[in-house]
Amino acid sequence: MQPLAGDEPTTVGPYRLLGRLGSGGMGRVYLGRSAGGRTVAVKIVHPHFALDEEFRARFRREVAAARRVGGAWTAPVLDADPDAPVPWVATAYAAGPSLAAAVADGGPLPAHTVRALGAGLAEALAAVHELGLVHRDVKPSNVLLTLDGPLLIDFGIARATDGTASLTSSGVSIGSPGYMSPEQILGKGATGAADVFSLGAVLAYAANGEPPFPGDSSAALLYKVVHEEPELGALGGELRSVAEACLAKEPGHRPGPAEVARRLAPEGAARLVTGGWLPGALVERVSRSAVQVLNLETAEVAVPASGPVEFSSPSVGTGPSVGTGPSVGTATVVPEPRDAPPGGVSVSVAATSAPGAGGRGRRVSCTVALAVAGALAAVTVSLGFLVGPWSGDDRDTGASADSSGAGATAKGDGRIPAAYLGTWEGTATALSGNLPIGTFRITVAQAAEGDELGRLRQTDQLGGVCTDVLTLKAVTSTKLVASSAGVKGNHDGCDPGPNTVYLTPSHGDLVYTSDSSAEGNPVAVMSKTGD
């Protein structure tokens, strides 16, 4: 993501812009956030298109058509203003690199990932075609790899199949060389079969790291698509058979997307995704991209009541090209919760996180990132959730004990009451209880102020463990106050820096809270184990 340039808007409609994700043939794409904390990808068309009334009319129809697309495996359109001085559209912001970026950085994908990818995209196209729409630009940069499955994005040039407007009249190319169907290249129009051809090319690219029609120029690519057989390389078995069928030159010889989905996943794409469909390196990458969004520092910008801020110049910008849709390249946390497959992950990150000392985020890289990778619930987080509820004043002037009696102690005694002692264990959450982050376990031992009272073992959903030493700072009438610091030997994702934590009795349980807003203010309700 690139910072906003001086000639770029800071707000569009109700969305505050945080940075530029890229630019393409139809416009620029920005990362945006609503006043309520929702994170979106905002596409703004190039200003010179806004002056073309024919284009504006098409854009209006295309947005209306795209709003109808909202099933699994697609990124839904959330908002738009086709009549604004510079038309724009906002879609759900998905955490995950594009297929193009993932393959460019990590090489071909394993066969089970390609199979799940193909099944999900085929189901998405089946749903799109049932609405009477054709995507018309299925390609690697328009496919996002998220933890809960692939997402087909950018319906900016999708339109009703019975439409008559031709985008080429404005000089806008429909489709991408190497992934366009022969009939598109020959000007014979595009039906749903054209999307199936593109799907076959995408599968070949995912499995081999190269498109099935390689070439050094657009002219060479287009010639090969029309006249030569595809190069399918490492594709084998049913995957190869499906790709060959999809890449048939004649539209009538290609299977429908529903048939492709059944062949690749007889029990549905969701079954292939359940339990994890991405290789480990991509899971880590998606998690880190989620953390990057969490750690974004956003300036307070007044959001206008209506209408976008126009460009002060029609320049396209120099950010990396990521197509014309809401792809975010290598920094692509997460769509607003959608209907996720069973056991899948769907997390919407819409909040900022304060960095640690020196600007480095604290255990967000462990507890939050891995929780994003392993959480089993859909989450929506509002902007205020990462604001710590702590005043920073550890003093407690009350003299009464908790109803359980565990907090009672003589003032100035400094010793830990017996009811705190023992081993406690329970589940932990962050972000005001919205994000599960695993299990916390601690054995509290008698200690004086300045001494170690115990060690907190944090185990996330993926089995990663961080251990913190808790040093007693104060004993009040209602809680223990301690400093927490990571031990030597923790993995790199654990936080070595100090935080202040609180242990508070509540109805026989022990509640752990932390002042670390960078971690999402984790909370754990722990019960005594009897160990």
N, C-alpha and C positions, 0 to 999 in steps of 0.2 A: 504494500500500500504506500502511495506517495502522499506527501503533505499537500494541502491545498495551495495552489499558486495565487498570486495577487489578483489575477483576472477571473478567478473562479468564485462561485457563490459559497456562502457559509450556511445558508438555509435554502431549502426547497420545499414549498408547501409547508406542512407542519413538521418537517424533519430537519434536524440540525445535522450538518455534514461534518464527518470526522476525518475524512481523507479520500483521495482518489484511488479507486481500485484498478482503473484502466480505461481504455478507450477503444472504440471499434468503428465500423463503417457508418453506424447510425448515430452514435453519440458517445457520451462519457458515462462511466459507472462509478458511483460513490458509495461509501459506507455511511449510512445515516442512522439517526436515533430519534425516536419520537419523544414528545414531552413526557409520555408515560413510561418510557424506558425501553420500548421495543426497538430492536436492531433490525435494519432493513438494508437492502441494496437498492439504490435509487439510480435509474437510468434516465439521463436527460439527452434529448436528441440534439444534434448539432443545430445551432441557430439558423443556418441557411435553409435547413429543411423546414423550420417553423414558418418561413416565408412562403412556402409552397402550399397553397390551399388544397391541392390534390393529395399531397402527402399527408397533410393534417387530417383530411377526411379518412384516408386509409388507416392512419394511426388510431383514430377514434374507433373504427370498426375492429381493428386488430386487438385493441385493449379490451373492448367489449367481449370479443371471442375468447381472449386469454383468461378473462375473469371466470369463464365457465370451466376452466381446467383447474381442478383442485384435488385430484385423487392422490393415492400413494405414488411415490417415485417421481413426483413433479414438485417444483417450487412454485407455490401459488402467487398470483398477483394480489397484492393487498390494497393498493391505492393507486390512483392515477389522476392526472388532470390534462386531458388532451387539448383543452381550450386555453391553457395557460399561455402567456407570451412565448415561453419555451416549453413545449410539452414534455411531460415526464411520467414515469411509471415506477412504482415501488414494489418489490417482490420480497419474499422471505429470504433472510440471509442465512446461508447454509455453511456449516463448518465442514470443510473438507476441500482438498485441492481438486482442480479439474482433472479429468482423465489425462489430458494432454500434459499437464504439469507433473502429474504423478509418474507417468511413463518416461518423460524427459529426464526426470531426476533419478528415478529408481529402476528404470528398465521395464521389461515386459511383466505382466501380472501372472500369478499362478493360475492354473486351469480352473480351480474351484471358484476363484474370484471372478474370472471371465464368465463362467457359467452363471453365477448370481447376477453379474452385471447385465448380461444379455437378457436374462429372464425378467429382471426389473424394468429394463428399458422397453422390452416387448410389451409388458403389461401396461406401462405408461402410454405407449403408442396405441395400444388397443383402446384404452379409455379415451384418448384424444380423437381417434378416428370415429369412435361411436358418437362423438359430439359434432361430427361433420367437419372436423378441422384436419389440416395437414401441417405438421411442424415445418417442414421444408428445409431445415438446416441442422439435421442431426450430425454431430461431429464431436471429436474428443474434447474440444474446449467448451462444449455445451453440455457436458456430462460432469456432475460433481460426485465425488466419492465420499460419502458420509458414513458415520458409524452404523447408522441403521439402514443402509442401503444406498444404491445409486439414485441420483436425482437428475432428471431431464429438465433443463432450464432454457430460457430465452425463447418465449413464444412471441417475440416482437415482430416477426415476419410471418407468423402463422396466421391464417385467415380462413374464413369459411370456404369450403370447396366449391360453392356455387358463386363465389365472388368474381367480379369481372375486372377489378383494377389490377394493373400490372406495375409492380414496383420498378421494373426495369425502365419504365418511362422517366423515372427520376434519376436514372443512372445507378441504382442500387442493385447489386448483384444478389440474387437469391441462391443460397447454397454456397458450398466451398469446394474448390477443385480437389479432386481425389475422393470426395465423399458424396458428390452430386450423382444422381442417377443418370443413365444415358438419355432418358427421355427429357430430363431437365436440360441437359447440355444441348440437345437437338431442338429445344424450343417447343416440345410437344406437350408441355404442361406437366403438372405434378399431382398425382393422386397419392393415396396412402401407400401404394406400392413403392413410391420414391423414398419414403421414410424407411421402409424395410430394407431397401438397397443400402441406404446410408448406415443402417444398423449393422448389416453384415460387414461393411468396411470398418466400423468402429470396433467390432469384435476382433477382426484381424489385427487391427492396430494394438489393441489391448494385449493380445497374446504374443505378438511378435515385436512390438516396439517400433514397427514401421507400418505405413499405410499399405494396403494391398495393391495400390497403383502408384509406385514410386516414380518420381520424375523431377527434373531440375527446373521446369517452368510450368506455368499454368497450361500453356498450349499442349505440352507433352502429357500432362496429367489428364487433360480432357480427352485427348486422342486415345490414351490407353483405356480409360473408362469405357469408351464407346466400342473399341475394336479389339482389345486384348483381354486375356483371362487374368483374374487376380492372382497375386502371389500370396499364398496362405501360410507358407513357412511352417512354424511349429504347431499350428492348429491340427488337432487330431481327433479321431473318434466322432462322437455326435456333434461336438462343437464345430468340427470342420464341415461335416455334412450340412449343418444348419447354415453356416456362413456361405457355403457354396450355393445353397438354395436361395438365400437372400440376395446374392450377387448375380443372379441370372440377368442377362441382358434384357429379356422381354418381361415387362411388368406382370403379365398374366401368368408367368411361370414361377413367380415368387410366392412363398407362403404368406398368409396373413400374420399380423403380429400376435394374435391370440394363439395360433398354431405354433409359432416360434416359442412363445412362453411355455406352452404345454410340453414341447419337446425338450426344452432345457430344464424345466422344473415342473414335473407332473403334479406335485403337491403344492405348487405356488412358489413364487420367488421369496416370500416371507420365510418359508421353511429353510431355504438356503442361507438366508441372512442371519437367522436365529443362531446364537452361539458364536457369532463372529465370522465375518466374510472377508475382511481385509487382512493382509499380512501385517505382522507386528510393526514393521517400520512405518506403515501408513497409519496405524492406530496411534502411534506416538506422535506422528506429524499432525493428525487431526486434533489430538489433545492439546498440543502446543499452540495450535492456531486458536483454540478456544481461550487459552490463557492470554494470548496476545490481545484478544478483544476485551477480556476482563481487565487487563492492565492499562487499557487506553485511558489517557488523561484527556478530558474534554474541557475546553474553556466554556464558561457560562456565556451563552449567546442568546440574546432575546429572539424568540421565535415569532415571526409576524403572524397576524391573524389569518392571512390567506395569501396565496400566490407565491411563486418562487422568485428568487433573485435572479435577474437576467445576467447573462454573461456580459462582461464589459468589452470583450473582443471575441470574434468567432473562431479563435485558434482551437485546434483539436487537442493540443497538449502533447507531452512527450512521455507519458506514463506507459508502462508495458501493456501491450495489447492483450486483452482477455476476451475477445469476441464482443458481441453486442449485448450480452445479457448480464445477469448478476453474478457471474463467476468471479471469484476473488483470488484466483491464482493460488499461490502458495500460502496465503493467509486467509483462506476461505473457511462455532460455535454456534452459528447454528440457527436453523430455521425456527420460526414459531412452532410450538408443538403441533404435529400433524398426526394423522393416524399411522402410528408406527407399527411395524410387524411385531408379533409376539416376542417378547424378550429383547426387543430392539432398544435403541437409545435415541431419544429425541429431546434435545436440550436447547432452550432458547436463552441466550445470554444477552442481557440488556442492562448492564450495569458497569460502572467503572471500579477500578481497584487501585488503592494507593500503593506506590512502590515502597520497597524497604530502603534502608540506608544506601546512599549512593545511587538511587534510582532503580535498584534491583528489586523485582518483586519477590516476596517471601514465599512461604510454602504453597502458594498458588500452583507452582509447577508440580507439586506432588499431590497434595490432598484434593485440590480442585481439578487439576488436569486429569489425573487418573480416575477421579470420580466421574468426570465427563466421559471418559473412555469406558467405564464400567457401570454407570448408574442404570438402574432398571426402571426409571420413572421419567415421564415427561415433566419438564420444568419450565416455568415462566418466572423471570426474575425482574422485579421493578428496580428502578434506578436507586431508590433509597435503601435497598436491602444491604448494600455493602458499607453503609455508614455505621460505624461502630456505636453501640448504645452506651459506651462507657464514658464517664466524665473524667476519668484519670485520677479521681480522688479515692484512694483505697481506705480511707478512714470510715469507721462505722461507729456512730455515736449511740446507737440503740443498745439497751441493756438486756432486752428480752431474748430468749432463745427461740429457735425455730420450733414449730409445733411438735417435732419429733424429739426435741431436747438435745439433738446432736450438737448444736452450735453453742451450747452454754459453756462459758469459761469465765474464770475470774479475770477482771481487767488487770493487765500487767503481768499475768502469769506466764504467757508466751508459750505454754505447752499445748500440744494438740489434744483435744478431748478424745476420750476413748472411742466414742461412737464413730469417729472418722477413720479409725484404724482398720486395716484389713485390705482385702483385694476386691476391687470393683471393676465391673465390665459392662459395656453397653454400646449401642449404636450411636453414631455421630452424624451430624448434619452441618452444613454451612449455608450461607445465604438465607438467613432467617428461617431455617428449617426446610428449605426448598430443595437442597441438593444433598443426597446421601453421600457420605465420604468414608464409610467403612465402620470399623469397630475400634473403640478405645478401651484400654485396660491399664489399671494402675494399682499398685500395692502401696498404701499409705502407711508409713512407719512413724514412730515417735521421733520428733526432731525439735530442736530449738531454732529460733530465728537465725537465719544465715546458714543452716545446715540442709542437706538433702533430705526431703521427706518422701521421695519416691521417684520412680521412673515411669513415664507414660509411653505405652507401646501403641502405636497407631497402625492399623492394618487396613489398607484400602481394598476396594473390590477386586483388584487384579492381583492381590497377594503381596503388594509392596509394603514394606514395613519401615516406619520411622520411629526412632526412640528419642524421647526428650527427658532430660534431667530436670526435676522440679525442686527448686530451692525455696524454703519457707521464707517469706518476707514479713508476714504479719498474721496474727490470730485475732479475729474480731469476734463479736458476740454472735455473728450469723454466718461467717465464712472464713475459709483459709485463703490467703493471698500469697501467691508464689511467682517466682520468675521461672521461665521455661527456656531451655536451650538445647539444641540438638547435640547428640553424642558424636564423638569421633567414630568413623566407620559407617555412618549413615550413607545411603546412596546419594547421588548428586541431586536428586529431586527433593531431598529433605532440607529443611530450613535450619542452618546453623545459628541463626541470630536469636537474640533474646526477645521474649514476649512476656506480658503479664497475664497470668491465668488465675481463675477463681474456682474454688471447690465449695459448693453450697449444698447443705442437706435439704432434702425436700421429700416429705412423706416416706421416709425410709430409704430413698435413693440418694445418690450423690451426683449433683449436676456440675459438669465441667463447662466453663465458658472461658473465652479468650478475647483479649482486646485487639487481636490481629485482624484488621480490616482487609489486609492483603490476602488472608486465608479465607475471607468471607465470614469472620467471627464464628469459628466453629463452636458447636455445642454438643455435649454428649450427656445423656441421662444414663447413669451406670447403677447397676444393682450389685449388692454384695454377693460374692460367689461362694463364700464359705470355705475357700481354699486356705 
